[in-house]
Amino acid sequence: MNEKTIFELIHSFEQVNHKMTVRWKSRSAHNLGISHIIVLHELRQDGESRPSDLAKRLGFTPASLTHLSGKLADQELIDRRQDDLDRRTTYWSITEKGIALLDQAQKDGHATRGELFSHLTEEEQTTLLAIYQKLEKSLQD
């Protein structure tokens, strides 16, 4: 792949991702980004977690996760508690309000996916996802 092609590919990925995000956010009544939703999803799926563990699993920096938590806590979407034995350690968990918001975000996401990918066959959608996952895995190694 020549230099020009890799930049065109990156630009194309960015354009598609940006447009998907804008469409999804236009359906949503909340003022949260994709990263906030990913944190809520992870907390719902795996339960209470230390922020450092969550950051590691999601590939976020601890600082960016701390920034995200402010908005999530302010909107009462997560609870933060300190460890009884080590006050330096905190744990986050998703609240009922967070679960309700996540459910709605997932419905909005499903509708957006249907709108954006309706011109692709199921096989093409599966292949696209597999390609993205393979690229993501190769970038982690």
N, C-alpha and C positions, 0 to 999 in steps of 0.2 A: 504494500500500500504506500503510495507516495505521500509526501508531506502535505500537499494541498488536499488530498483526499481525507486524511485523518482529521484535519481541521473542519472540513465540510461535514464529516460524520459527527464530530462533537457538536458542531453548530446545529445540525439537524436534530440530534438527541435533545439538546437544550431547548430548541424551539417546540418540539413535541411535548416535552415534560412541562414547559412553562404554560403552554396552551391547555394541557390537561388540568393543571393546577388552577388556572384561572377559571376554567369551566366548572370545576368542582366547587371552588370557593364561591362562585356566583349563585350556586344552588343553596349554599349553607347560610343559616341565620346567625352562626357564631363567628367570632373574630379570631379564629385559630388557624395555624398553618398545618401543613402535612406533618411536620416533626412533632407537634403537640399530639396529634391523633395517633401517631406511631407510638409515642410514650404511653398514652392511655391504653392502646391495644396491648402493648407488652405487659403493662401492669394487670390488665384484665386476664390475660392469658396465663401469666406466670405468678400472679399474686404479689404480695408485698415484696419490695426489693430495696436494697441499698442503691443510692444514686450511682455509685462507682461501678457496681455490677451492671446496672441498667445501661450506663454509658458504654461499657465494654461490649455488651451484647448487641447494642444498636450501632456501634461504630461512631458514637458522638464523643466530643471532648467533654470532660467533666464541667468545664466552664459553660459550654453551650447548654448542657443539661440543667445546670443551676439557673441559667437565664430562663429556660423554658418553664421551670418549676414555679417561678414567680407568678406567671399568668395562670397556670393551672391551679395553684393554691388560692390565688385571689378570687378565681371564679368557683372555688370550692369543688373542683373536679378531682383533686387528689388531697389526701391527708398526709401530713408529715409528722412523724413521731421520733423521739430520741430513744435510743437503746437505754434500758434501765441500768445496765452495768457499765456502759461506756457512753457517756453523754456526747462524745464527739461523733458517734455513729448515728445516722438517721436512717429511717426507713420510709418509703413512700408506698401508698396504696391508693387504688382508685375508689372514689366515692360512688354512691348510687346516682348522684347527679352526673358524674363522669361517665358512668355506664350508659345512662340515657343519652347523653350527648354523643358518645361513641356509636351507639346504635343508629342514631340519626345520621351521623357522618358516614357510616358504612352504607346506609340506604342511599344517601346522596352520591356516594362513590360508585355504587352499583348502577345507578341511573346514568351517571356520567360515562361510565365504562360502556354501557349499552349504546349510548349516543355516539361516542367516539369510535368504537370498534365494530359498529354494526355492518360496516362494509367489508370486514374481514371474516373469513370463514372460521369456524371453531378450530380447525387444524392450524390456520395461520396465526390465530391468537395464541394457541398453545406453543407454537414454534417461536413466536416473538418473545413470549415469557421465558422459554427455555434459553433463548439466546441472551437475553438480559441477565438471567441468573448465572449463565456460564461466564459472561463477561465480568459480572460482579465477583464471582468466585476467583477468577484469574487475577483480578486486581487486589484481592486480599492476600494472595500467596506471596 
